[in-house]
């Protein structure tokens, strides 16, 4: 395994702690690692590698598996018996019902800092989306595969250079949050496209592509799939 692989798993573990541990802030987590907040921010942004001391603390203090961190095999946590897991350790993902993503480029929503106070509830994604790190509500009609009002299961992309062209992502900038197909051509911009190709009578696209400056991007999450209710008292439908 490469150093980059180990670092990515360590960032995944840190992200899990921030999302699943009540009252654990970034500053408090940095202090528990004996790392200055500024350096910790650089680590979270992927500009610096997680050090050996932080890896040791993730295992000793927070119970992550050293085998998983170093090799990627086995369970994320040392605890093997599911009956021993606490509510936080069930790997529930936060559902931000009041923080939405929109599909069009004419309904830009104001930026909201995601924090524990915005979590509406915790969802056990189970076997549906084992890699999910969060869930969010989607509105709009520009992404035909995701009905308006459905819930998107997301996986945080820690290194935004590694987006897969043509895949669907929730991209958050300093001004808005949208769900789009992304295309990165290596320039200072990322192109964001809608899967709804409807046009106006003059041939122009209703949901035209968006050219997003990379320096305005705050986060990118890969869309793993969506969940929607077919009827008010019916079963959930899962789409991947």
N, C-alpha and C positions, 0 to 999 in steps of 0.2 A: 504494500500500500504506500502511496506517495504522501508526502507531507501535506499536500493540498487536500487529499482525501480525509486525513485525520483532522485537519483544521475545519473542514466542512461539517464533519460529525460533531466536533466540539461546538461549533456555532449552532448546530441543530439542537444540541443539549441545552445550550444557554437560552435559545429561543423558547424551548419547552419550559424551562424554569420561569422565565418572565411571563409566559402565558398561563401557566398552570399553578403557580404558587402565589397565594394571597399575600398582598402587601410587600412583595419582593420587587423593588424598583431596580432600575439599572444602576443607580448610584450605590444602593445597598449591596447589590450583587458584585459590583466592582470592588467595594470595600472588603467583602468576604474573600475575594481573590487577592487582596493586597495590591490592587492595580489602580492607578490614578484614573479618574473618570474620563479625562481626555484620551488617554491611551486605550481605555476600554471602548470608547466610541470608535476609535480607529480600527480596533479588532472587529467590532460588530459590522463595520462597513467593508471588511475584507481587505483593509489596507495594511494590516499587521497580522502576523500569525499568533495563534493561541500558544502560550508558552508551556513548558513542562510543568511548572508549578500550578498553572490553572488546570491542566489535565488531571493532575494528582488531586486537586481540590474537588473537581467534578466527581471523581470516584469516591474519595474519602468523606467529603462533606455532604454531597448530594446523592450518592448511591448509584451513579452511572457505572456501567460495566466497563472495565479497562479493556477487556477483549473486544467489546463492540467499538469503543473509541479508537483503538489502535488497528483493528483488522476489519471492522464492519460486520463481523459474524456474531451470532448469538443475540440475546436480548439487549435492549438499551439499558435495562436496570439489572443490578445484581440479584434482586429478589426474583425467584423463579416461581414460587407458589402464588397463583392469582388470589387466593384467599387472604394473603398477607398484604395485598396492595391497599393503600389508602385511597380516598376519593381522588386526590390529586394524581396519584400514581397510576390510575386507570387510563392515563393518556387521553383524557377528555380534551376536546378542542373547543375553544371559545367561539360562541356564536354572537356576532355583533349585529343584532336586529335593527338597531337605530343608526347604523353606519352602512350606507348603501352604495352599490355601484350602479351606474346608469349606462345604457348602451348607446345613446346618441351623443352628438357633440353640441347639442343645443340646450342641454339640461345639466350643465356642469354643476356638481354639488360642492358646497364649501368644504374645505379640508377640515378633518377632525382628527386629533391625535388619538390613536388607539391606545387605550389603557384599561386597567382592570375595571374602572368605573363604567366603561362602555359595554362590558360583557352582559348580554341579556340572559344567557344561560350557557351551560356546558353540554356539549353534544358528544356522545360516545359513537364515533364513526364506525367502530367495529371493523369488520372485514370489507366494508364498502370502500373506504378510502383510508387505508392504513398509514399513508404518508401525509395525510392532511395535517395542517398546523392551525387552521382557522376556518370559519364559515361565515358567509356574509350574504345579505339579501341583494338580489339583482332586479332592476327595473328597466324597462325600455324594450324596444322592438328591433334594435339594430343587429342583435345576435340571435338569429333565428333558432339556434339550437337550445337557447335558454329562455323559456317562457318568462314573461314579466311576473315578478313576485316569487320566483323560485329561489332556492338557497344554493349558493355555490360553495363547493368544498375546495379549499385553496391550500397550496404548498408554497411557503415563502422561498423566493429565490435570493440567496445571500450574495451571490456574485452575478450582478446584472449583465456581465459580459457573456454569460453562458445561457442566455435565452435561446430557445429553439425557434427559428423562423417558421412562421405559419401556425404555431400553436396559440391557443387562447390564454390570455393573461388578464388579471386585474392590475392595472397600472395606476399608481397614485402619484400625482404631481403636487406642486405647491398650490395649485388652483382647483384641481378636480380629480375625480376618481372614475375610471371607465373600464369596461370589459371589451377587449379588442383582440384581433389577431395581430401579432407584432412581427415586424421585419426590421432587422438591424443591418444596415449596409456598411457599418464601420465608421460612419461620419459622426458628426456631433448631434445627430438627430435619430430618433426611432420612429418609423412609420407605423401607425395604428389603423387597421382596416376593420370594417364591419363585414359580417357574413351576409347581411341583408343587402342585396344588390339592387333594390328597387330604385327607380329613377323618376324624376319629374318629367312632364310632357316634353320638355326641351332636351331630354337625354341626360341631364346632370344627375349624379347620384344624390338621393335623399340623405343618406348617411355617408357623407364624403370622408375620405381618409384624413387623419389628423397627423400633423408633423410635430413631434414632441421633442423639445430640446432635452438632451440627456442631463444637463445640469439642473433641471427642474424636477427630476424624478426623485421621489422619496422612498418608494418601495415598489416591487413587482412580485406578484404571486401567480404561480401557475394554476390554472383552473383544472382540477382533477375530474370534476363532474358536477352534476346538479341534482337536487332533490326537490320534488314538487308534490303537492296534494292534488289528486285527480278530482276528489269530491270532498265536501266538508267533513264527512265522517268516514271517508274511504282510506285505503292504504296508501302509503308513500310509494312513489315511483322514483326509481333511481336511474339516472342516465350518466354514463361515462363516455 
